[in-house]
Amino acid sequence: MSDIDELLSIRAAELYYEEDKTQDEIGTILRLTRWKVGRLLAQAKANGFIRIEIVHPRARRLGLERALREKTGLTDAIVVSTAGLVDETDLHKRTALAAADYLTALRPVPRTLGISWGRTLHDISVQLKPGWASGVDVVQINGGVSLNARPGTAAATAVNIAQKGGGQFTLLPSPAILERVETKHAIATDRSVTAVLEMGSAASAYLFSAGQADAGSAHVDSGYLTVDQIDELVRKGAVGDIVGRFIDSAGQIVDPALNERTFGIPLEHLRRATTAIAVIAGPRKHAIARSVVLSRLCTVLITDEDTAAALLQTP
């Protein structure tokens, strides 16, 4: 592009995008044909002189979505825009809204939806509108009874999603992590608990998030693990947890003994699922998002554009 064309393309872009002039009007002002104005605008966009940003909580980055599907083999990818974000809480709300929109549009509608628990899943349950589906039964796929004095959100999340979807809810009446493996085995042999696990293992679709391996872990907040125990898991290679199970960058369990005391469906059920939707966003979750996607623990990823960009930079 010559210097003259570069200057004309910038001027044409200013008139078109900032002054709301039509291409015919720009042609009159610059003494150019309408065809020439169109070509200058196309060149301005191709050369990066124009940057269009859609600022809305439901805005998506379609180019990143396409690139993620092509690079990782995901069935689908939803990437929310970070434009206009106020803080990380705003990002989580925006991602939860995108997940709620995706669930509402999901076809075929799952007969049984297996869900994990945590702040992200709770936010999704809040964002879902009543009537988002008809007759979707919801089942917990990992234990979520809180061990501290604060009430947990696991049961409320399952109930909310099911009631808004016109279906029944089935809770898994167990802590996420037991102190003794013998206790876990005893609970697992109870017929009612076994029935819940079987229902979760046979779910039509799964919806889960991921926790970071640091002091902000939901397992610390719920009283299952201490910060020192999380630090030890990190030393063993943990990058975060999925349905309560701490994994490394390759998606492998980092502490078999802890995993043996963890209550819920095995990770292999997620890897074999036709529809496994992971909702993972935020700068602290780049590593766990990469592990989940590359180890085939999800078929669909709902995330933010910074996390998507970090995934695409993975060799």
C-alpha positions as CSV (number, residue, x, y, z in Angstrom):
1,M,0.0,0.0,0.0
2,S,1.4,3.4,-1.0
3,D,1.6,6.3,1.5
4,I,-1.2,8.0,-0.3
5,D,-3.5,5.0,-0.1
6,E,-2.6,4.5,3.5
7,L,-3.6,8.0,4.4
8,L,-6.8,7.7,2.3
9,S,-7.7,4.4,4.0
10,I,-7.3,6.0,7.4
11,R,-9.4,9.0,6.4
12,A,-12.1,6.8,4.9
13,A,-12.2,4.7,8.1
14,E,-12.5,7.8,10.3
15,L,-15.4,9.0,8.2
16,Y,-17.1,5.6,8.0
17,Y,-16.7,4.5,11.7
18,E,-16.5,7.8,13.6
19,E,-18.6,10.1,11.5
20,D,-21.2,7.5,10.3
21,K,-20.8,8.5,6.7
22,T,-22.0,6.2,4.0
23,Q,-19.5,5.0,1.3
24,D,-21.2,7.2,-1.2
25,E,-20.8,10.3,1.1
26,I,-17.1,9.4,1.7
27,G,-16.6,9.1,-2.0
28,T,-17.9,12.6,-2.5
29,I,-15.8,14.0,0.3
30,L,-12.6,12.3,-0.8
31,R,-13.4,12.6,-4.5
32,L,-13.2,8.8,-5.0
33,T,-15.6,6.2,-6.4
34,R,-17.7,4.1,-4.1
35,W,-15.7,1.1,-5.2
36,K,-12.4,2.8,-4.3
37,V,-13.8,3.7,-0.8
38,G,-14.9,0.1,-0.2
39,R,-11.4,-1.2,-1.2
40,L,-9.8,1.4,1.1
41,L,-11.9,0.3,4.1
42,A,-11.1,-3.4,3.4
43,Q,-7.4,-2.6,3.3
44,A,-7.6,-0.6,6.5
45,K,-9.2,-3.5,8.3
46,A,-6.7,-6.0,6.8
47,N,-3.7,-3.8,7.8
48,G,-5.0,-3.5,11.4
49,F,-5.9,0.2,11.2
50,I,-9.4,-0.7,12.4
51,R,-10.2,-2.5,15.6
52,I,-13.9,-3.3,16.2
53,E,-14.8,-4.3,19.7
54,I,-18.3,-5.5,20.7
55,V,-18.8,-4.6,24.4
56,H,-21.7,-6.7,25.8
57,P,-21.8,-9.4,28.5
58,R,-23.0,-11.9,25.9
59,A,-20.4,-11.0,23.3
60,R,-18.2,-13.9,22.1
61,R,-14.9,-14.2,20.3
62,L,-15.8,-16.4,17.3
63,G,-12.4,-16.5,15.8
64,L,-10.9,-17.9,19.0
65,E,-13.7,-20.4,19.2
66,R,-12.9,-21.7,15.7
67,A,-9.2,-21.8,16.4
68,L,-9.7,-23.8,19.6
69,R,-11.9,-26.3,17.9
70,E,-9.4,-26.8,15.1
71,K,-6.3,-27.0,17.4
72,T,-7.7,-29.2,20.2
73,G,-10.4,-31.3,18.6
74,L,-13.1,-30.0,20.9
75,T,-16.7,-30.6,19.8
76,D,-17.5,-27.0,20.7
77,A,-15.9,-23.9,22.3
78,I,-17.5,-20.8,23.7
79,V,-15.2,-17.9,24.3
80,V,-16.6,-14.8,26.1
81,S,-15.2,-11.4,25.5
82,T,-13.2,-9.6,28.3
83,A,-14.0,-6.2,26.9
84,G,-15.4,-3.8,29.5
85,L,-14.9,-6.1,32.5
86,V,-14.9,-4.5,35.9
87,D,-13.1,-7.3,37.9
88,E,-12.8,-11.1,38.1
89,T,-16.2,-11.4,39.7
90,D,-17.6,-9.8,36.6
91,L,-15.7,-12.3,34.5
92,H,-17.1,-15.2,36.4
93,K,-20.6,-13.8,36.0
94,R,-20.1,-13.3,32.3
95,T,-18.8,-16.9,31.9
96,A,-21.7,-18.3,33.9
97,L,-24.1,-16.5,31.7
98,A,-22.5,-18.0,28.6
99,A,-22.8,-21.4,30.2
100,A,-26.4,-20.9,31.0
101,D,-27.1,-19.7,27.4
102,Y,-25.2,-22.8,26.0
103,L,-27.2,-25.2,28.2
104,T,-30.5,-23.6,27.2
105,A,-29.6,-24.0,23.5
106,L,-28.1,-27.5,23.8
107,R,-29.7,-30.1,21.5
108,P,-30.6,-32.8,22.0
109,V,-31.8,-31.8,25.5
110,P,-30.1,-34.1,28.0
111,R,-32.5,-36.4,29.8
112,T,-30.1,-36.5,32.8
113,L,-27.5,-33.8,33.5
114,G,-24.6,-34.8,35.8
115,I,-23.1,-31.8,37.6
116,S,-20.3,-31.0,40.0
117,W,-20.4,-28.2,42.5
118,G,-18.6,-25.0,43.5
119,R,-18.9,-21.3,42.9
120,T,-19.0,-21.5,39.1
121,L,-21.8,-24.1,39.1
122,H,-23.7,-22.0,41.6
123,D,-23.4,-18.9,39.4
124,I,-24.6,-20.9,36.4
125,S,-27.7,-22.1,38.4
126,V,-28.5,-18.5,39.2
127,Q,-28.1,-17.3,35.6
128,L,-30.3,-20.1,34.2
129,K,-33.9,-18.9,33.5
130,P,-36.9,-20.8,34.7
131,G,-38.0,-23.0,31.8
132,W,-34.5,-23.3,30.3
133,A,-35.5,-26.9,29.5
134,S,-38.4,-29.3,30.2
135,G,-37.9,-32.5,32.1
136,V,-34.1,-32.4,32.6
137,D,-33.2,-34.5,35.7
138,V,-30.1,-33.4,37.6
139,V,-27.7,-35.6,39.5
140,Q,-24.6,-34.8,41.6
141,I,-21.5,-36.6,40.3
142,N,-19.3,-35.9,43.3
143,G,-19.8,-35.5,47.1
144,G,-20.4,-32.0,48.3
145,V,-21.6,-31.9,51.9
146,S,-19.7,-29.0,53.5
147,L,-17.6,-29.7,56.5
148,N,-17.5,-26.2,58.0
149,A,-20.0,-24.1,59.7
150,R,-21.0,-22.2,56.5
151,P,-23.8,-23.8,54.4
152,G,-22.5,-25.4,51.2
153,T,-24.0,-24.6,47.8
154,A,-23.8,-28.1,46.2
155,A,-27.3,-29.2,47.0
156,A,-28.8,-25.8,46.3
157,T,-27.1,-25.8,42.9
158,A,-28.5,-29.1,41.9
159,V,-32.0,-28.3,43.1
160,N,-32.0,-24.9,41.4
161,I,-30.9,-26.2,38.0
162,A,-33.4,-29.1,38.2
163,Q,-36.3,-27.0,39.3
164,K,-35.7,-24.4,36.6
165,G,-35.4,-27.2,34.0
166,G,-38.7,-28.9,35.0
167,G,-37.0,-32.0,36.2
168,Q,-36.1,-34.0,39.4
169,F,-32.8,-33.6,41.4
170,T,-30.8,-36.4,42.9
171,L,-28.2,-35.5,45.5
172,L,-25.1,-37.4,46.5
173,P,-25.3,-37.5,50.4
174,S,-21.6,-37.6,51.1
175,P,-18.6,-35.3,51.7
176,A,-16.3,-34.8,48.7
177,I,-13.4,-36.2,50.6
178,L,-13.5,-38.8,53.5
179,E,-11.0,-39.0,56.3
180,R,-10.6,-42.7,56.0
181,V,-10.8,-44.9,52.9
182,E,-12.8,-47.5,54.9
183,T,-15.5,-44.9,55.6
184,K,-15.7,-44.2,51.9
185,H,-16.0,-47.8,51.0
186,A,-18.7,-48.3,53.6
187,I,-20.8,-45.3,52.3
188,A,-20.3,-46.6,48.7
189,T,-21.9,-49.9,49.5
190,D,-25.1,-48.3,50.7
191,R,-27.8,-49.1,48.1
192,S,-29.2,-45.5,47.9
193,V,-25.7,-44.1,47.4
194,T,-24.8,-46.7,44.8
195,A,-28.0,-45.8,42.9
196,V,-26.9,-42.2,42.7
197,L,-23.4,-43.0,41.5
198,E,-24.9,-45.3,38.8
199,M,-27.2,-42.5,37.7
200,G,-24.3,-40.1,37.5
201,S,-22.2,-42.6,35.6
202,A,-25.0,-43.0,33.0
203,A,-25.8,-39.3,32.6
204,S,-26.6,-38.0,29.1
205,A,-24.3,-34.9,29.6
206,Y,-22.0,-33.5,32.2
207,L,-21.5,-29.9,33.4
208,F,-18.5,-29.2,35.6
209,S,-15.9,-26.6,36.5
210,A,-12.4,-26.8,37.7
211,G,-10.7,-25.6,40.9
212,Q,-7.3,-24.0,41.1
213,A,-4.6,-25.6,43.3
214,D,-4.0,-22.7,45.8
215,A,-5.4,-21.2,48.9
216,G,-8.5,-20.1,46.9
217,S,-9.5,-23.7,46.3
218,A,-13.2,-24.5,47.2
219,H,-11.9,-27.5,49.1
220,V,-10.1,-25.2,51.5
221,D,-13.2,-23.0,51.8
222,S,-15.4,-26.0,52.5
223,G,-13.1,-27.5,55.1
224,Y,-11.9,-30.6,53.2
225,L,-8.2,-29.6,52.9
226,T,-5.9,-27.1,54.5
227,V,-3.7,-24.7,52.6
228,D,-0.6,-26.8,53.6
229,Q,-2.2,-29.9,52.1
230,I,-2.9,-27.9,48.9
231,D,0.7,-26.8,48.8
232,E,1.8,-30.5,49.1
233,L,-0.4,-31.4,46.2
234,V,1.2,-28.6,44.1
235,R,4.6,-30.0,45.0
236,K,3.4,-33.4,43.6
237,G,2.4,-31.6,40.4
238,A,-1.2,-30.6,40.9
239,V,-2.5,-27.8,38.7
240,G,-6.1,-28.0,40.0
241,D,-9.0,-30.3,40.5
242,I,-11.9,-31.7,38.5
243,V,-15.0,-33.1,40.3
244,G,-12.8,-33.1,43.5
245,R,-9.9,-35.1,42.0
246,F,-6.5,-33.3,41.8
247,I,-4.7,-33.7,38.5
248,D,-1.4,-32.7,37.0
249,S,-0.7,-31.0,33.6
250,A,-1.2,-34.3,31.8
251,G,-4.6,-34.9,33.4
252,Q,-3.3,-37.7,35.7
253,I,-4.2,-38.1,39.4
254,V,-1.4,-36.7,41.6
255,D,-2.2,-38.3,44.9
256,P,-3.6,-41.8,44.6
257,A,-4.2,-42.1,48.4
258,L,-6.3,-38.8,48.4
259,N,-8.1,-39.9,45.3
260,E,-9.1,-43.2,47.0
261,R,-10.8,-41.1,49.7
262,T,-12.5,-38.8,47.1
263,F,-16.2,-39.5,46.5
264,G,-17.7,-39.3,43.1
265,I,-17.6,-40.8,39.6
266,P,-14.2,-41.6,38.1
267,L,-12.6,-39.2,35.6
268,E,-12.8,-41.8,32.9
269,H,-16.6,-41.3,32.7
270,L,-15.9,-37.7,31.6
271,R,-13.4,-38.9,29.0
272,R,-15.9,-41.3,27.6
273,A,-18.8,-38.9,27.6
274,T,-20.5,-37.7,24.4
275,T,-21.1,-34.3,26.0
276,A,-18.9,-33.1,28.8
277,I,-19.1,-29.3,29.3
278,A,-16.2,-27.7,31.2
279,V,-16.7,-24.1,32.4
280,I,-13.3,-22.7,33.3
281,A,-12.2,-19.0,33.3
282,G,-9.9,-16.6,34.9
283,P,-6.1,-16.1,35.0
284,R,-5.6,-18.5,37.9
285,K,-7.1,-21.4,36.0
286,H,-5.1,-21.3,32.8
287,A,-3.1,-24.4,33.8
288,I,-6.1,-26.5,34.8
289,A,-8.0,-25.5,31.7
290,R,-5.0,-26.6,29.6
291,S,-4.9,-29.9,31.4
292,V,-8.6,-30.6,31.1
293,V,-8.7,-29.8,27.3
294,L,-5.5,-31.6,26.3
295,S,-6.3,-34.7,28.4
296,R,-9.7,-35.0,26.8
297,L,-11.7,-34.5,30.0
298,C,-14.2,-32.3,28.2
299,T,-15.8,-32.1,24.8
300,V,-17.0,-28.5,25.2
301,L,-15.1,-25.7,26.8
302,I,-16.7,-22.4,28.0
303,T,-14.0,-19.9,28.9
304,D,-12.8,-16.3,28.4
305,E,-10.6,-14.9,25.6
306,D,-7.4,-14.7,27.7
307,T,-7.7,-18.3,28.7
308,A,-8.4,-19.3,25.2
309,A,-5.4,-17.4,23.9
310,A,-3.2,-19.1,26.5
311,L,-4.5,-22.5,25.3
312,L,-3.7,-21.7,21.7
313,Q,-0.1,-20.8,22.6
314,T,0.4,-24.4,23.9
315,P,2.8,-26.2,21.6
